[in-house]
Amino acid sequence: MNAFVPKEEIAILRPNTLSHYFKDDAMWAPAPEKKRLGLFGRVAGLLRAIAELPRRQAVMNELNMLSDHELSDIGLVRGELSRVFDSGFVAQRNSERYAARAAVNS
């Protein structure tokens, strides 16, 4: 049985699962503008990336512990795990998911 359960509800029912790591951007949301960063902006970006490392490593460890069947349930294959934090991959995956939902709903 495939019952639709919103991600927000999953996050409430199972707070220790991966659902809170994957946040989809709305399809209609405008793309953020790229700004040219100065020295302080680049240093802040580097510090932000370093601060994110433990969280990213925890997500990768959690994803690596899942079986191939569990990964397919969330729409991933083991070869895509290294790209989970790649913004281009996430945007492509989200657009494919929205297209599939639109095709099912129409």
N, C-alpha and C positions, 0 to 999 in steps of 0.2 A: 504494500500500500504506500502510495506517495502522497502524503498529506502536506499541504503548504503550511509552513510555519515561518513567520517573519524572523529575521535575524535578531531584532530587538527582543523578541520573546525568547529566543534560544539563549541570548545573553543573560536574561533574567533567570531562566530555568536552570541553566548550566553555566554559571559564571566562571568556572575554571577551565572551560574549553577554549578552543581557538577562535570562536566566533567574534570575540571582541577585538581581535587583531586585524580582521579584514573589514574595512569600512569602504563601502562603495560610494563613489561620488555620483551625484545625480546626473543623469544623462544631459539634462538641460543646463547644468551649471557651466558658466563661462570658464574657459581655461585661464589659469592665473597668468598674469603678465610677467614676462621675463625682465628682470631689472639687471642692469649692469652693476655688479657689486664692487665696492671699493675694498681696500685692504681690511678694514674692520668687519665688513660683511663676510669676506672670505674666511677670516679667522673665526667669526661667530659660527659660520657654517661648519667649519672643521670641528669646533668644540661641540656643536650640536650632534654631529655624526659620531664623535667619540662617546658622547653621553648615550646615544641610541644603541651602541654596540651590545651591551648586556641584554637588552630587550630583543634585539634581532637574533642574538645567539640562542636565547631561550626559545624563540619561535622556531628557529631552525632545528634545535634539538627535539622539540615537540613534534614537528613535522616529520623528522627522520624516524621517530619511533612509531609512526603510523604504518599500517600495512598498505599494500598497493590497493586493496579493495577500499579501505577507509579514505585513502587519497582520492580515489576516483569518485567517492561520494561527495567530496567537496570540490570536484572538478579539476583536480591536478593529477599529473603523473610525476613519478620520481625525478625524471629528467628536468622538470620545470622548477624544482625546489630552489635551485640557485638563482632563479629570476623572480622570486616572490616579491622582493623589494625593489625591482626595476620598474620605474614609473611607466615606461613604454609598454611593458608586458601587462601591467595592471590595467592600463587604459584599453589595450587591445582586448583583454579578457572581459572587461566590463562591457565594451561595445558588443562583443559577441553574445554575452549573456542577455543584454537588453534586446538585441535583435531576435534571439531565440524566444524570449518572453513575448515580444510583440507578435511573432509568428504564431505562437500558441494561443494568444488572446484574440487574434483576429480570425 
